[in-house]
Amino acid sequence: MTTEPDQHPVNSLDDVVHQRVRLGILTVARQARRVEFGFLRTTLGLTAGNLSQHLTVLEKAGLVHIEKGYEGKRARTWLSLTPAGDRALRDEVAQLKRLIEQIEQGGWPVAT
Amino acid sequence: MTDASVPSPSSPREVLSSLGELTRRVRSAQRGTWFPLLLFGVLTLGGILVDRLTFTLQTVTCSPAPGSADIAPASCTLARQGSPVYWTLGVALAYGATAYFYVRQARSRGVGSPVRPYVIAGAALLALVAATTFWATRHGVPAPRTPIDFLGLHLDPASEFTQFLERFTGEAATIGLPLLVLAWAERNRALLSFALAYLLVELAPISTGWAGISATSPWSGLPRLALPAGFLLLGALGFALAQRARQRDAS
């Protein structure tokens, strides 16, 4: 995601990534390298259904890779960030930091 | 905040802060710092016993002391102790066990493990130190006041620099430096401070005199090893208690 120099940071936020829960999923997956569905659900305080919906959105956008398997007799779902997901998260955090800077500098100048 | 919301002045900061909190929770779930510290503490304690069991005294001929009127070779007592095999094998096994422990613990908690750079750094430094140690063993222990020829360097065994190198190519390199890598991999500031303090303990010229143990005593290795062993074991206890407290807070 590239940003025009005079574009307001709000316009550069990606709707898929910017949603609070999905941003949380990407953050946890980036730090954990590989994260299990149950850990995500507990850490983010979500129901299994709600988490699944968000994972489907992220998977369709190519931001996460989902792996299903078994450990003993227990079914386990693991997810990891794709390179695109890693990039999208970095961009999102950079835009949020820019936004904070803009707010602290007293807002975006209005063109006349 | 929803998909379509326009951030209010405080919300981007709140979002970043909540992401920071999530990152901290994942890091906490990935850590198992107490385990390698415990293993290395026990290994260092075992080193005291190995030093005791391998202790030998030899009488060798050596050059006269500088400034001495004598020109005839003198007779010196040489104390040998320690086993390179014990340290090489013990440290290698400790890294293997640490890798297994970290991966298993991380998997059971549902996260990936950050241990790989630590184990790779540990194994690489261990190989380097083992090669140096076996080279030194093959060339025999130098007699006092006889310079050591190491890779073209003529090192005086009694010099501060040689003694520092000797301490550095021991547990400081095989245990201490990889701990710095683990601190970086875990983003663990407490471990960084601990590793730096451990390196200081390892690199400090600890003699046996203050403990009232002569250099020719079979227990002369005791002060040199007991201090880092105690430090590592106390560290293991501290990190285990801190981890337990964090888990209790999280649940």
Interface residues (C-beta under 8 A of the other chain):
Chain A: V10 D15 H18 Q19 R20 L23 G24 T27 V28 Q31 A32 R33 R34 V35 E36 F37 G38 F39 L40 T43 L44 E71 S80 V93 L96 K97 L99 I100 I103
Chain B: M1 T2 D3 V6 P7 P9 P12 R13 V15 L16 S18 L19 L22 T23 R25 V26 R27 A29 Q30 R107 R109 G110 V111 G112 S113 P114
